[in-house]
Amino acid sequence: MWGLDTAYYFYLVLLIPVLIAVYLWNTTWKKKKIAEFGSGNYLKRLAPEASTTSKPFIKMLLLATTVLVLVFALVNPKFGTKIETVKRQGVDIVFAIDVSKSMLAEDIAPSRLGKTKQLASQIINNLASDRIGIVGYAGSAFPMLPITTDYNMAKMYLQDMHTDMVSSMGTALSDAIEVGSNYFDDPETSKVIILISDGEDHGKGINDAIAIAKEKGIKIITIGVGTSEGGRIPIKQNGRIVDYKKDVDGTVVVTQLNENTLKDVAKGTGGIFMYGSKTDEVLELVDQTLQKIEKTDFESQQIADFQSQFQWFVGLALLLLIIDSLVLERRTAWMKKINLFNEK
C-alpha cells in the first residue's frame, strides 16, 4: 500500500522540458560560434582538451534525472505495511448544502453560499470520530461525497460547490432529504442530516420526505442562512456585479429567509433549527445537539505504519550530482586512461 504526501509538486516535472530546450538551444548556438573559427584539425589544435563526445548531453541527462528524483523527494511517497481495523464511536452525519441561485444573495456576508461553506467547514473541524457525507441540491438533489472519515477530502469537495452544479432551477428540500436519507449504509448507527439553506422551497413532497427521515430515525438539524429583509441575487461577470436577477415581469427578485419551512423540517424529525448568522453560536448549538445523540460503534479499515521514502530520492539526487561533477566537458588525464567515452 502506498500514497503521496504532496502530489502537487509533480508540476515541477515541467522544468525538465525547459532544461532540454535550453540545452538544445545552447548546443546549436555553440556549434554556430565554433564554426566561425574553422573546422576539422584546425579546431583540434586550437582546443586540444575539448571533448568531442556526447559528454554535454550526458551532463544534461544527469541534471534532468536529478530534477526528476528531487521532485519525487518533494512528493514524498509513503508505503504502508499493514491494514488494521479501527473501532470508532460517533454519529453518521450528512451535510445537505443548498446551491440554488438564491444562495448568491449577499444579505449575509460574504454571501449565503459563502456563509454556508464557512459553517459546514467549521462544523467539520469540530468533529472527532464521526463519519460525514455531502449532498448538494437545488431544483434536484445529487450526491457529492459518500460517507467517509476523510475530513480533508470533505472540505475540499465542500469548497468546490457552486450554483452552476445543478441545471434545474428552484430549491427541492424534499429531494435533498430523500437523497440524504439513502446515504446511510448502516441501519444501526445514529443518523443526522445537517441541512443548510435559505429555506426557499419550490418543490413538493416535503412532508413525505420528513416522514421517510423520521421512519429511518434520522434527526435533521436545519441552519437558516439569510435575513428576513432579504437580498437581491447578483449576476456577476469577472467578479463584478453587472445586474440583478429579475422575474418574468422585469422586476428585481428579492429572496428572503424562509425560516418557517426549516423549523417544520427540524421539528418533524426531532431536530433543531438555528440561525446561521453567528458562527460561534451555530457551532455551540450543533455540538450540544450532537452530544445528546447516542454514539454508535462502527469499524473502519485503514492502512497503518505509513513510512516516508523521500530520503532515498534525496540520496540518489546527491549521487547523481557527484557523478555530474566528475563528468567534465574537456578531456582529463585520468579519464583518458579509463577512456569511458571512447575518445580518441
Secondary structure, DSSP 8 states (H G I E B T S, - for coil): -EEES-GGGGGGGGHHHHHHHHHHHHHHHHHHHHHTT--THHHHHH-TTB--SSHHHHHHHHHHHHHHHHHHHHH-EEE--EEEEEEEEE-EEEEEEE-SGGGG--SSSS-HHHHHHHHHHHHHHT-SS-EEEEEEESSSEEEEEEEES-HHHHHHHHHT--TTS--S-S--HHHHHHHHHTT---TTS-EEEEEEE------S-HHHHHHHHHHTTEEEEEEE-S-SS-EE-EEEETTEEEEE-B-TTS-B-EE---HHHHHHHHHHTT--EEESS-HHHHHHHHHHHHHHS--EEEEEEEEE--EE-HHHHHHHHHHHHHHHHH--SB--HHHHHHTTT---
